[in-house]
Amino acid sequence: MPKVGIIYNDVKPVACRTAEELHSKLIDQGWEVCLATGLGGILGYSELEGEACRIPIESLVPPGFDEEIQFAIVLGGDGTVLSAFRQIAPLGIPLLTVNTGHMGFLTEVYINQLSTAIDQMLAGEYEVETRSMLAVQVFRRDRLLWEALCLNEMVLHREPLTSMCHFEIGIGRHAPVDIAADGIILSTPTGSTAYSLSAGGPVVTPGVSVLQLVPICPHSLASRALVFDDQEVVQIFPANLDRLVMVVDGNAGCYVMPDDRVQVERSPYNARFIRLQAPEFFQVLREKLGWGLPHIAKPTSVELP
């Protein structure tokens, strides 16, 4: 019996209702169906006064999900998509992303297109697009304290955000750099259209094997976004007397103390997006962010002398 997974946002009634309907439809068609909520992929935040509680990356796989699942379907917005990939990326399961939210930058179809999309998938008429993810780890005296899988970005800043921080950053074998800024963002190409973009970083097409480091409101005209090979391991040492806050994909975080070390590298696990038609990144940029839309009328003809 073929096996499929469904991950849904249990806070949204439309996602819950659709998950139940989809569950019944797939069972009637002879599929074994595993249900899970996106809540399991949200790590939460460490306690203010206590040490961070380490949750191993592989332990977030939902019960019943395994390598026998041919594909999974996620019902929610971008936050649920990020959570779902944190749950299933270690299994390499391709994911159809269905938008029941607002922006839906990471989603493939809207909920009113789901029935047609399912029929197309069951017929095997789809492609799989692979995108890189990050493994983010916090060490305290060489002891692994906290870790998370990341699709968009890791952000490190002080509380409050408007207070300047100092960072010593080593990228691979290159000479370390010093950055003074409100914070720093380390982003994948997927995350280049998220917080990194708002902080002045460039948009990077998904197929490029790079990472980017973006200072948040840097205290120097010389500190600007840096794009580099994603095979380089990044080591971050906070050069501050006070603790910092680290946030991963906007829904998981950890306090970072002055003597801690943050290590970020490309994860061996990838996010595998199901595409019902050939991926067209520029079209998504145009539809979701208005990139490339004309702001003035173009001439309809040019008269040659």
Order of alpha helices (4+ residues) and beta strands (2+ residues): beta-alpha-beta-beta-beta-alpha-beta-beta-alpha-beta-beta-beta-beta-beta-beta-beta-alpha-beta-beta-beta-beta-beta-beta-beta-alpha
